[in-house]
């Protein structure tokens, strides 16, 4: 979504949209970090 906003193919949205985007990004980062932390 952020990349699409940067190129103008998505509207910038509102507070609800950005709360969802930031929560999604945070959860993705945490899951990726945990997967790397416990990888063999």
Z-matrix of the N, CA and C atoms (Angstrom, degrees):
N
C 1 1.439
C 2 1.523 1 110.59
N 3 1.311 2 116.90 1 -43.17
C 4 1.466 3 120.58 2 -178.73
C 5 1.519 4 110.47 3 -63.56
N 6 1.315 5 116.78 4 -43.51
C 7 1.469 6 119.95 5 178.46
C 8 1.524 7 110.63 6 -64.01
N 9 1.328 8 117.37 7 -39.02
C 10 1.466 9 120.87 8 178.08
C 11 1.526 10 111.26 9 -65.07
N 12 1.321 11 117.52 10 -38.34
C 13 1.472 12 120.65 11 176.09
C 14 1.522 13 110.31 12 -63.22
N 15 1.317 14 116.31 13 -39.72
C 16 1.460 15 120.85 14 -177.70
C 17 1.522 16 112.17 15 -62.60
N 18 1.322 17 117.15 16 -34.88
C 19 1.470 18 119.74 17 -179.60
C 20 1.520 19 112.34 18 -94.23
N 21 1.323 20 116.97 19 -2.12
C 22 1.454 21 120.97 20 175.55
C 23 1.512 22 116.11 21 86.74
N 24 1.334 23 117.67 22 10.64
C 25 1.466 24 119.21 23 -179.78
C 26 1.533 25 112.60 24 -87.55
N 27 1.326 26 117.53 25 -9.01
C 28 1.468 27 122.98 26 175.66
C 29 1.521 28 108.29 27 -128.67
N 30 1.333 29 117.10 28 146.64
C 31 1.470 30 118.69 29 174.49
C 32 1.532 31 109.72 30 -70.00
N 33 1.311 32 116.42 31 160.20
C 34 1.468 33 119.58 32 -177.15
C 35 1.518 34 113.28 33 -72.04
N 36 1.302 35 118.77 34 -16.74
C 37 1.458 36 121.17 35 175.07
C 38 1.512 37 113.48 36 80.23
N 39 1.334 38 114.74 37 -161.87
C 40 1.458 39 121.69 38 -177.57
C 41 1.523 40 109.03 39 -134.33
N 42 1.316 41 117.32 40 -171.95
C 43 1.460 42 121.10 41 -177.56
C 44 1.528 43 112.24 42 -59.25
N 45 1.310 44 117.37 43 -40.35
C 46 1.467 45 120.80 44 179.16
C 47 1.523 46 110.97 45 -62.26
N 48 1.314 47 116.48 46 -43.77
C 49 1.466 48 120.84 47 178.64
C 50 1.521 49 110.91 48 -60.87
N 51 1.324 50 117.27 49 -47.33
C 52 1.459 51 120.69 50 -177.22
C 53 1.523 52 111.88 51 -70.54
N 54 1.325 53 118.22 52 -29.36
C 55 1.463 54 120.27 53 174.05
C 56 1.523 55 109.37 54 -65.29
N 57 1.329 56 116.43 55 -43.70
C 58 1.461 57 120.85 56 177.62
C 59 1.531 58 110.76 57 -62.96
N 60 1.322 59 116.91 58 -45.64
C 61 1.467 60 121.44 59 -178.63
C 62 1.529 61 110.37 60 -61.32
N 63 1.316 62 117.59 61 -46.80
C 64 1.464 63 119.91 62 -177.55
C 65 1.530 64 111.89 63 -68.66
N 66 1.330 65 117.75 64 -36.86
C 67 1.459 66 120.71 65 176.86
C 68 1.521 67 110.49 66 -65.60
N 69 1.313 68 116.56 67 -43.62
C 70 1.458 69 121.41 68 178.34
C 71 1.527 70 110.66 69 -61.06
N 72 1.317 71 116.74 70 -44.58
C 73 1.468 72 121.43 71 179.83
C 74 1.522 73 110.44 72 -63.28
N 75 1.315 74 116.59 73 -43.63
C 76 1.466 75 121.03 74 -179.59
C 77 1.530 76 111.07 75 -62.54
N 78 1.324 77 117.05 76 -47.96
C 79 1.467 78 120.20 77 -179.54
C 80 1.522 79 111.41 78 -63.05
N 81 1.320 80 117.07 79 -39.40
C 82 1.463 81 121.07 80 177.29
C 83 1.524 82 110.54 81 -61.32
N 84 1.315 83 117.10 82 -44.99
C 85 1.470 84 122.08 83 179.56
C 86 1.520 85 111.08 84 -63.14
N 87 1.317 86 117.97 85 -44.64
C 88 1.467 87 121.37 86 -179.64
C 89 1.525 88 110.70 87 -62.94
N 90 1.318 89 117.49 88 -45.40
C 91 1.469 90 120.67 89 179.75
C 92 1.527 91 110.48 90 -63.31
N 93 1.319 92 117.65 91 -43.28
C 94 1.472 93 120.78 92 177.24
C 95 1.528 94 111.19 93 -61.75
N 96 1.320 95 117.06 94 -43.56
C 97 1.465 96 120.90 95 179.10
C 98 1.523 97 111.54 96 -63.73
N 99 1.322 98 117.29 97 -42.57
C 100 1.463 99 120.29 98 178.51
C 101 1.523 100 111.45 99 -64.81
N 102 1.311 101 117.17 100 -38.97
C 103 1.464 102 120.59 101 178.78
C 104 1.527 103 110.50 102 -64.05
N 105 1.320 104 116.64 103 -38.34
C 106 1.462 105 120.93 104 179.31
C 107 1.528 106 110.79 105 -72.59
N 108 1.311 107 117.07 106 -38.35
C 109 1.457 108 122.01 107 -177.82
C 110 1.521 109 111.70 108 -61.65
N 111 1.308 110 117.05 109 -40.83
C 112 1.453 111 120.95 110 -176.28
C 113 1.524 112 113.70 111 -101.49
N 114 1.318 113 117.49 112 13.02
C 115 1.468 114 120.91 113 178.26
C 116 1.531 115 109.15 114 -73.43
N 117 1.318 116 116.53 115 146.20
C 118 1.482 117 119.48 116 179.89
C 119 1.520 118 112.70 117 -68.24
